[in-house]
């Protein structure tokens, strides 16, 4: 149901959240050391393993995805070894900076914004290194550019090269919108957050976490405190968390996971891919461009190249009058691009309404 007080979010996070999911946050509060909370945590863990397609534990913590960047770097990269970061957009750049800020040694494979990383690039870097990397860190779905990286093939190259190297994946804007299979693909740590294709409010972060990650963490004496995966896992085994969790958000996640599982992972991936194809076709048919490299275009967010040179602020204001909150591009490509987010619980009918509104705007420029 539409409201005059709210514009539908077409931005790539936070995304539009269904009213019934918002309402789930109003459950009566419970103590986080209570049996009721342990039951809630256990339900979440069971459902999260199903959507992560993993037999390992799934980390649940009150944080943004940025927090789990830091957790992954601190728990998985030893001080006397290096990590290889694949960088090709604002968020992959930022994760590499987080590793450096935590005193880690970092090598980088950098590609131009809008380009994808290939397995061949990673293989060449692994062969050129003087010792195995402790981790390869890759962003599955680069939100700033609309590029999806071939993490399955990248992981296969890493696994074929050495068993020592962990594969750490940021799937913040990919997970639950783009196919990813941590166990089958050999991904050691796959992190995401609640406000993207999960279709939840911000404030929760999740990660599938392999036994290999915990074994590495035990070799690192200074893992920090809040994101110490050993402590988080120890509490998780008791259906609890080391520190006070965002219980209201967890009630919402519990309800949303029911809906996600009812839709089914294959169907959810297919719906997002269909929306990507509709959006891409729309852009190309309007003499606009697609910023992401062909063959590597995200199913959750499309970065449209503003080849017609219109003012994106004017576009956003026009669409705001139609009840939509629009993106204006990110970082150094703001204005040169704008992003259309088609993720979470968005349906094709709503996307078509958005594109129709944009058509009305384009008719004025």
N, C-alpha and C positions, 0 to 999 in steps of 0.2 A: 504494500500500500504506500502511495506517494504521500509526502508531507511537504507543505510549503516552508517548513522550518529546516528542511534538510535537502541538500543537493546530493544526488547519487554520485558516489566516488568512482571516477574512471581513472584514477591515479594508481600507480603500481605500489601501493601500500602507504598507509593503511587502506584496505579495501572495504567495499560495502559488506556489512554484516547483517544477516537476516534478523528481523525483530525477535524471533523465537530464540535465537542464540544470544542476543543481548539480554533477553528476559531470563535466560538460564543463570545469569550472574546474580540474580536477586534471590537465589536460594538462601535459606537461613544459614548464617555463619556457623562453622564448626571449628573445633580446636584442631590444630595441625598435628597434635600428638594423640589424637583420639582414634578409636576403632573406626568411626565413621570416615575419617580421613584416610586411614589405611585401606578401607574398602574402595574409596574413590580412586586412590593411587593405583590399586591393583587393577581396577577396571580400565583405567587409562593405559596402563602398561600392556594389558592384553590386546587392546584395540590398536595401540600404537605399533606394536610388533607386526600386526596384520597390514597396516598401511605402509609401514617401512619395509615390508617384505623381508623381515629379518628374524632370526632365532636368537639374536643377541639382545642385551638390554637396550632400552631407549632412555636416554637422559632427559629429564624434565626439570626445568629450572626457570625461576623468575628472572628474565633478562631479555635483551634483544639478541638477535643473531650475532651482533658484534661481540657480545660477551663470550659466546662459544668460539669465535675466532681466537680470542685470547686464551680460552681454555685449551683449545686444540694446540696452539703454538706452545704453551707452557708445559703441557703434559706429554707432548709427542716429539719435541725437538730438543735433543741434548745440547748442552752448551758448547761442547767440543766438536759438534757435527753441524752440517748445514741442512737447510730446507730449500727446495726448489719451488718457487712461486710462479705460477702462470698468470701473467698480467696483461689485461687488454681492455680495461674499463675502470670506472671510478671505484667500484667495490673490490675488484681484484687488486687494484693498486693499494687500497686502504688496508686490506688484509696483510699484504706484504709489509706495510708500515707498522701494523700491530705486532707482527713477529719481530721486527727490528726494535720496536719500542720496548719489547721484553728481553732485549739483549741477545736475540738469536741471530745466527749467521745466515744470510739469505742470498741465494742466487736467483736470478729472474730470467724468464723467457718473456720478452715483451713483444706484443703485436699491436698494430694500429687499432684504435677504437673501431669497432664494427667488424673486425676480423676474428676468426676462431683460431684456437690452438689445435694443432694436429698431432696425432701420435708420433709422426716422424720427427717433429720438433723435439718432443720429449725424449724420444729414443736417442737422438743425437746428443742432447744435453746429458743424459745418463752415461753414455759412452765416453763423453769428454771429461766427466768428473774424475778427480783423483781418488775419491773414495765414495762409497754409496751414500746417497742422501738419506737423512733420517726420515724425511717426508717429502712428498710431492703435494702441493696445495693448489687446488683448482676450483674455480667458480663454475659451477654447472650452468647457471643461467645468469648472465651478466645483465642486471636490471637497467643499468645506465644506457646500454647499447642495443638491447634486444637480441643478443647473441647467445645461442646455446652451444656449449662445448661438448665434444664427443667423449664424455668421461668414461664410458664403457671401454672404448678402444684405447684411451690413454692409460687406464688402469691395467689393461691387458699387457701393454708394453712394459709398464713398471713391474708387474708380476713376473714377466718373462726374463727381466733383467736381473732382479734380485729379490730375495725374500725379506731383506732388511728394511726396505723402504715402505713406510706407511702411506696410504692414499687417503688424503683428507679433502673433503668436498664441502663447499658452501653451496647448498641448494635452497637458499632462502626464498628466492622467487621462482624456483623450479618445482620443488617438492609438492606433490598432489596436483600438479598441473602438467608436468612433463614426466615421462617414464624414467624411473630410476630404481635400480634393484641392488641394494647394498651387498647382500650376501652373494648373489649370483655373479655380480660384477667385480667382486673382490675389493669393495670400498670399505676402508677401516672406520672412517668417521664421516657421517653425513649429517650436517647441521642445517637447521631451518628455524624459522620463527613464525609466530602465530598470525601475523597481520598481512600475509600475502595469499598464496593459493589455498592456505588452510581455511581462510574465511572467518577468522576470529579477530577480536580486538588485539592491539599490541600488548606485549608484556610477558609472553611465554616463549621460551626457546626449547627446541627438541634436537636430539641427535642420536642416531643409531651408533653404537660404540662396540667395536669388536674386542675380543679377548687380547688381541695383539696390542691394541691401544693401552689397555690396562697394564700389560706386561712392560711396555715401554715406560709408562708413567712411574712404575715402581723403581725404575732406574734413575729417575730425576728427583733429587732431594728437595728442590725448591720449586714446587708446582704452584705456588700462590695459595690462597685460602678459599675464596668463594668458588672458584672453578676447579678445585682439586677433584679430579675424576675418581680417584680412589675413595675419597670420602663420600662423594655423591653416589657411587655404586654401592658402598657399604650401607648407606641409608636406604637406597633403593631396594636392596635385598630384604629390608624390613618394611617395605611399602611406605617409605617416608623420605624426607629430604633433610639435609643438614641444617638448613636455615628456613625461616618462615616462608612458605610458598604463597603465590597469589591464588588463594583457594577459589575465589569467585570465577576467575578465568579458567580454572581447572574444571569447574562445573560446566562452563560453556564448552570447553574442549570435549568433555565427555559426551555432551549432546551432539556436538558437531560431528564427532567421529562416528556416531550411529548413522548419521545422514550420509557421510562419505562411504562407509562400508555398504550401506544400502544401495548407493549408486554403483559401486564397484570400481576398482582401480582402472580397469581397461576402459570402461565407459567414461570415467572422469577424464582420463588422458585423451580419449577420442573427442570429447566435447571441447576441450581446450584446443586441440589441433584444428578442429573445424572452425573455431572462432579465429584462430590465427590465419587460416586460409581465406576466410571471408574478409578479414581486415587487410590482408596483403593485396587481395584482388581489388578491393575498394581503392586503396592508395594508388596502385598502378593505373587503374582506369581513370583516375582524376589527375593524371600527370604529376603525381607526387612520387617520391622515391622510397625505397626501403633501405635503412641504414645498415642493417646487418647483412653479412655476407650470405649470398644465396647458398642454400643447403644447410645453413646453420641458424635458422630463424626461430626464435623462441615461440613456444605455444602459449605463453602467458602474457607477454608484453611485446608490442610491436613499436619500434622506433621508426616513425615516419619522417623521411627527409623532406624538409620544407623547400622543395625546388621552386615553388611558386612565390616564395619570398614574402608571404603575408606576415602580419604582426601577430605573434602567438598570444600576446596579452589581449588583443582585440578578440581573437578567436575564443579564448577562455571566457572572456566577459560575455560574449554572445551565447556560448553554451551554458554559462551560468544562468542566463535568463530562461533557458529551457530546462533547468533543474539538474544540470550535470556539472560536476567539478572536474576540470580537465588538467592534464599535465602539460607543461611547457618545455619539456626537454630537461636534461640534467648536465650540470657541470659545464665543460668547455663546448658542448654541443647544444646547449640550451638555446632555443630560438631557431637554430639551424635544423633542429629536429623537434618533434613533440611525440610523446609516447601515449599509445592507447593500451591500457591494461585490460585484458580479457581473461580474468582469472577468478578463482574461488567459485562462488555460486552464481556468477553471471551466466545468463542464458542467452541464446542466440537472438531471441526476440528483443532483449534489451540492447544488445550490441547493434542490431539493425536500427533501433531508434536513435542510438548515438550517432551512427554513421549518417542517418537521414538528416539529423541536426547539423552535422558538419557539412553536408551537401548544401543546406540552406545558407550556411556561412560562406562557403566557397563561391556561391552565386553572387555574393556581394563584393568580391575582390577581383 
